Amino acid sequence: KYPPESGRYHLYASAADPGSHRCLILRALKGLKNVISVTIVHPTWRRTNPEDLDDGHRGWVFGDPDGLSFTNASGRGGPFPPAYPGNEPDENIGAACVKDIYEHSGDTAKKYVVPILWDKKFKTIVNNDSSDIAYMFNSRLNGFAEEPDTDLYTESDPEPLWDVDDWIQPLMINGFYKCGFAKTQAKYESAIKELTKAYDRADDELQKKRFLTGDTLTDADVRLFCTLLRFDEVYAFYFKANTRLVVLTPALLDYCRDIYQMTGVAETCDMRQIKAHFFGSHPEWNKYSIIPKGMNFINLLSEPHARDQMFAGSFVDDEEDSSI
C-alpha cells in the first residue's frame, strides 16, 4: 500500500522534539531532502480549539508567518511569534494543528504526536513512530537517496548497535521524564542514578572510539546527539538532570561537534525552537514561560574538533593487525 516513491511522502516534524529531530537528521544524512518534503510545526504548544472553552487540549500547531503573536496556554508569558523561521502552514490539507491531521486520518488513539509520515496520495498517516520512520529513511528509500550506501543501522552486523541500545536507554527522553516527573525523592534518586551511569558510560566509550559502536556513525549516535544538544540548555535543569553538563565533558562536547558539522546536520538544529517548546508549552511548570538565556551551547558546536584525525590512526592500526 505504501511503496517507496519519490515525492509521495511528507514528514511533519518539530525542531524541538528529539524524535522528530532524529528523523530530520536521518533525512539529511541519507540525502532525502528532494524525496521527502517536510513541514516544521510551531514549537510552542497552543490550545487546538480555542473557540471551545471546555476543550483544554494543547498541542502542536502550524506556524503562520502572517499571524499574530500569542501568549502561553494560560494567557501569560511570551509573546511568542506566530512562526519561527522554517515554520509554515500545512501544505497538504490546510490543517491548523497536528490534531487535525490525526482526525482527518480517522485516528482513534488520540495521541497527537510528531513525527508523522504522511502519504500525499491517499492523504493519510503512514506512521507516527520515530524509530519506524528513521528506519524507513535509512533502508527503504535507497533507490532515491543521494547517499544510499550510508547505513545507520549497520544491517550487515547489527549486534553492536543492539548492545548500545541496551545501556543507552536512560539517556533517551523517557529517562529525563523519570527524573523531571518523579513524585518521590526515592524515585528521583533512582532515575538520576541510572541516567548519570549511562552518561558516564557514554563519556568513557567516546574517549576510546569515535562513535558508539566504533568507526561507524549509527542511529544510536544520532539519538545520543539529539539528547546532548538539549542537555545543558534544557534537560539539566528543566528535568533536574543536573549531575553532569556536556560543556564540562570534553569527549562528549567534541563528539557533538563531530556530528553537528556533518553535511546537513547543523540546519536541523534550532536551539531557539527547542527552548521555546520546553519552556513555553507547559505553564503549569513554568507559569510565565520565562526562557533561560543559557550559554549559547550551540555556538560551541561550530568550533574545531579533531575526532576524525584522533581516531583515524587507530582504525588503520586495527586493519593492519587483522591482516597479519
C-alpha positions as CSV (number, residue, x, y, z in Angstrom):
1,K,0.0,0.0,0.0
2,Y,2.9,2.4,0.7
3,P,5.7,1.5,-1.7
4,P,8.9,3.5,-1.9
5,E,8.3,6.5,-4.1
6,S,10.0,9.9,-4.5
7,G,7.8,12.9,-3.7
8,R,4.9,10.9,-2.4
9,Y,5.6,11.1,1.4
10,H,5.7,14.1,3.7
11,L,7.3,14.5,7.2
12,Y,5.6,16.5,9.8
13,A,8.2,17.2,12.5
14,S,9.2,19.6,15.3
15,A,12.6,21.1,15.6
16,A,12.2,20.8,19.3
17,D,11.1,17.2,19.7
18,P,14.0,14.8,19.9
19,G,12.2,12.0,18.0
20,S,11.4,14.4,15.2
21,H,14.9,15.7,15.2
22,R,16.2,12.1,14.8
23,C,14.2,11.7,11.6
24,L,15.3,15.1,10.3
25,I,18.9,14.1,10.7
26,L,18.4,10.7,9.0
27,R,16.7,12.6,6.1
28,A,19.7,14.9,5.8
29,L,22.4,12.2,6.1
30,K,20.7,9.9,3.6
31,G,20.2,12.7,1.1
32,L,16.4,12.6,1.0
33,K,15.6,16.3,1.0
34,N,14.3,16.1,-2.5
35,V,12.5,12.8,-1.8
36,I,10.6,13.6,1.4
37,S,9.1,17.0,1.8
38,V,8.8,18.4,5.4
39,T,6.8,20.8,7.5
40,I,8.2,22.0,10.8
41,V,5.4,22.8,13.3
42,H,5.5,25.7,15.7
43,P,7.5,24.7,18.8
44,T,5.1,26.2,21.4
45,W,2.0,24.2,22.2
46,R,-1.3,26.1,21.9
47,R,-4.9,25.3,22.6
48,T,-6.1,23.5,19.5
49,N,-9.7,24.5,19.8
50,P,-9.6,28.0,21.3
51,E,-13.3,28.7,20.5
52,D,-14.4,25.9,22.9
53,L,-13.5,27.0,26.4
54,D,-14.3,23.4,27.7
55,D,-11.7,21.9,25.3
56,G,-8.5,22.1,27.2
57,H,-6.4,20.2,24.7
58,R,-3.0,21.7,23.9
59,G,-0.6,20.5,21.3
60,W,1.4,21.2,18.2
61,V,0.1,23.8,15.8
62,F,1.3,25.0,12.4
63,G,3.1,28.3,12.0
64,D,1.5,31.2,10.3
65,P,4.1,33.8,9.2
66,D,1.2,36.3,8.6
67,G,-0.4,35.6,12.0
68,L,-0.3,37.4,15.4
69,S,1.9,36.8,18.3
70,F,0.4,34.9,21.3
71,T,0.8,34.1,25.0
72,N,1.1,30.7,26.5
73,A,-1.9,28.4,27.0
74,S,-2.7,30.0,30.4
75,G,-2.7,33.5,28.9
76,R,0.6,34.6,30.4
77,G,4.2,34.7,29.1
78,G,5.6,35.4,25.7
79,P,4.7,36.9,23.5
80,F,5.6,34.1,21.1
81,P,5.9,34.8,17.4
82,P,3.3,33.4,15.1
83,A,6.1,31.5,13.3
84,Y,9.8,30.9,13.8
85,P,12.0,30.6,10.7
86,G,11.0,27.4,9.0
87,N,7.5,27.2,10.5
88,E,5.0,27.1,7.7
89,P,1.2,26.5,7.3
90,D,0.2,22.9,6.4
91,E,0.5,22.4,2.7
92,N,-1.4,19.1,2.4
93,I,-4.9,19.5,3.9
94,G,-4.7,23.0,5.3
95,A,-4.7,21.8,8.9
96,A,-4.4,24.3,11.7
97,C,-2.8,21.8,14.1
98,V,-1.4,18.3,14.3
99,K,-4.6,17.1,15.9
100,D,-6.4,17.9,12.6
101,I,-4.0,15.6,10.7
102,Y,-4.9,12.7,13.0
103,E,-8.7,13.4,12.9
104,H,-8.5,13.6,9.1
105,S,-6.9,10.2,9.1
106,G,-9.7,8.7,11.3
107,D,-7.4,8.3,14.3
108,T,-9.0,7.0,17.5
109,A,-5.9,6.7,19.8
110,K,-5.9,10.5,20.4
111,K,-2.2,10.7,20.9
112,Y,-1.4,13.7,18.7
113,V,2.4,13.3,18.4
114,V,5.1,14.1,15.9
115,P,6.9,13.0,13.9
116,I,4.3,11.9,11.3
117,L,5.0,10.3,7.9
118,W,2.1,11.4,5.7
119,D,1.1,9.8,2.3
120,K,0.1,12.6,-0.1
121,K,-1.5,10.1,-2.5
122,F,-4.1,8.7,0.0
123,K,-4.0,11.7,2.3
124,T,-3.4,9.7,5.4
125,I,-0.9,8.9,8.1
126,V,1.6,6.1,7.3
127,N,3.4,6.0,10.6
128,N,3.9,8.2,13.7
129,D,6.8,6.3,15.4
130,S,10.2,7.9,15.2
131,S,12.0,4.6,15.3
132,D,10.0,3.2,12.4
133,I,10.3,6.4,10.3
134,A,14.0,6.6,10.9
135,Y,14.4,3.0,9.8
136,M,12.4,3.7,6.7
137,F,14.5,6.6,5.8
138,N,17.7,4.5,6.3
139,S,16.6,1.4,4.5
140,R,13.5,1.7,2.3
141,L,14.3,4.7,0.1
142,N,17.8,3.9,-1.1
143,G,16.7,3.9,-4.7
144,F,16.1,7.6,-4.4
145,A,18.7,8.6,-1.8
146,E,21.7,10.7,-2.6
147,E,23.7,8.7,-0.1
148,P,22.3,5.1,-0.5
149,D,25.4,3.5,1.0
150,T,25.1,5.3,4.3
151,D,23.7,2.7,6.7
152,L,23.0,4.0,10.2
153,Y,21.6,0.6,11.3
154,T,24.7,-1.4,10.3
155,E,22.3,-4.1,9.0
156,S,25.2,-6.3,7.9
157,D,26.3,-6.5,11.6
158,P,23.6,-5.1,13.9
159,E,24.7,-6.7,17.2
160,P,27.0,-3.8,18.3
161,L,24.1,-1.4,17.8
162,W,21.8,-3.6,19.8
163,D,24.3,-3.7,22.6
164,V,24.4,0.1,22.7
165,D,20.6,0.3,22.7
166,D,20.5,-1.8,25.8
167,W,22.6,0.5,28.0
168,I,21.8,3.9,26.5
169,Q,18.1,4.0,27.2
170,P,18.3,6.1,30.4
171,L,19.8,8.9,28.2
172,M,16.8,9.0,25.9
173,I,13.9,11.3,26.7
174,N,12.0,8.9,28.9
175,G,15.0,8.8,31.2
176,F,14.7,12.5,31.7
177,Y,11.0,12.3,32.2
178,K,11.6,9.9,35.0
179,C,13.8,12.5,36.7
180,G,11.7,15.5,36.0
181,F,8.3,14.0,36.8
182,A,9.4,11.9,39.8
183,K,6.8,12.2,42.6
184,T,9.1,11.0,45.4
185,Q,12.7,11.7,46.3
186,A,13.4,8.0,46.1
187,K,12.1,7.6,42.6
188,Y,14.1,10.7,41.5
189,E,17.3,9.4,43.1
190,S,16.8,6.0,41.3
191,A,16.2,7.7,37.9
192,I,19.1,10.2,38.2
193,K,21.5,7.4,39.2
194,E,20.6,5.4,36.1
195,L,20.9,8.5,33.9
196,T,24.2,9.5,35.3
197,K,25.6,6.0,34.9
198,A,24.6,5.9,31.2
199,Y,26.1,9.4,30.7
200,D,29.4,8.4,32.3
201,R,29.5,5.2,30.2
202,A,28.9,7.2,27.0
203,D,31.7,9.5,28.0
204,D,34.0,6.6,28.7
205,E,33.2,4.8,25.4
206,L,33.6,8.0,23.4
207,Q,37.0,8.7,24.8
208,K,38.1,5.4,23.2
209,K,36.3,5.5,19.9
210,R,34.8,8.0,17.5
211,F,31.3,6.7,17.6
212,L,29.3,4.5,20.0
213,T,29.9,1.3,18.0
214,G,33.4,2.1,16.7
215,D,34.2,3.9,13.5
216,T,30.7,3.9,12.0
217,L,28.0,6.5,12.7
218,T,24.8,4.8,13.7
219,D,21.2,5.7,14.6
220,A,22.3,5.4,18.3
221,D,24.8,8.2,17.7
222,V,22.0,10.3,16.2
223,R,19.8,9.7,19.2
224,L,22.5,10.5,21.6
225,F,23.4,13.7,19.7
226,C,19.7,14.8,20.0
227,T,19.9,14.3,23.8
228,L,23.3,16.0,24.2
229,L,22.2,19.0,22.1
230,R,19.4,19.6,24.6
231,F,21.2,18.5,27.7
232,D,22.8,21.7,29.1
233,E,20.3,24.2,27.9
234,V,17.1,22.3,28.9
235,Y,17.3,18.8,30.4
236,A,19.9,19.5,33.1
237,F,17.6,22.0,34.8
238,Y,14.1,21.5,33.5
239,F,14.2,17.8,34.3
240,K,16.5,18.2,37.3
241,A,19.2,16.1,35.4
242,N,22.0,18.3,36.6
243,T,24.7,15.8,37.8
244,R,26.6,16.4,34.6
245,L,27.0,19.0,31.8
246,V,28.2,18.4,28.3
247,V,30.2,21.6,28.3
248,L,32.2,20.2,31.1
249,T,32.7,16.8,29.4
250,P,35.4,17.3,26.7
251,A,34.9,14.0,24.9
252,L,31.1,14.4,24.6
253,L,31.4,18.1,23.6
254,D,33.8,17.2,20.7
255,Y,31.6,14.3,19.8
256,C,28.7,16.7,19.4
257,R,30.9,18.9,17.3
258,D,31.8,16.0,15.1
259,I,28.2,15.1,14.3
260,Y,26.9,18.7,14.1
261,Q,29.5,19.5,11.4
262,M,28.4,16.6,9.2
263,T,26.7,17.7,6.0
264,G,23.1,18.8,6.6
265,V,23.0,18.3,10.3
266,A,23.5,21.9,11.6
267,E,20.5,23.1,9.7
268,T,18.3,20.7,11.6
269,C,19.4,22.1,14.9
270,D,17.4,25.1,16.2
271,M,18.0,25.9,19.9
272,R,15.6,28.8,19.9
273,Q,12.7,26.5,18.9
274,I,13.9,23.8,21.3
275,K,13.8,26.2,24.3
276,A,10.5,27.8,23.1
277,H,8.9,24.4,23.3
278,F,10.1,23.1,26.6
279,F,9.9,26.4,28.5
280,G,6.8,27.8,26.7
281,S,4.5,24.9,26.3
282,H,3.8,23.9,29.9
283,P,2.6,26.9,32.0
284,E,1.8,24.5,34.9
285,W,5.6,24.0,35.2
286,N,6.8,27.4,34.1
287,K,3.9,29.8,34.8
288,Y,5.2,32.8,32.8
289,S,7.1,30.9,30.2
290,I,10.4,32.5,31.0
291,I,13.0,31.1,28.7
292,P,16.5,31.0,30.3
293,K,19.2,32.7,28.3
294,G,21.6,29.8,28.6
295,M,25.3,29.7,27.4
296,N,24.8,29.6,23.7
297,F,25.8,25.9,23.7
298,I,25.0,25.5,20.0
299,N,27.6,28.1,19.1
300,L,30.3,25.9,20.7
301,L,29.5,23.2,18.1
302,S,30.9,25.1,15.2
303,E,34.4,25.2,16.8
304,P,37.1,22.8,15.5
305,H,37.4,19.3,16.8
306,A,39.9,16.6,15.9
307,R,37.9,13.4,16.4
308,D,38.2,12.3,12.8
309,Q,42.0,12.6,13.0
310,M,42.3,11.4,16.5
311,F,40.7,8.0,15.8
312,A,41.8,7.6,12.2
313,G,45.1,6.1,13.2
314,S,43.6,3.5,15.5
315,F,41.3,2.3,12.7
316,V,44.3,1.9,10.3
317,D,46.2,0.0,13.0
318,D,43.2,-2.3,13.6
319,E,43.0,-3.1,9.9
320,E,46.8,-3.7,9.7
321,D,46.6,-6.0,12.7
322,S,43.8,-8.0,11.3
323,S,45.7,-8.6,8.0
324,I,48.8,-10.1,9.7
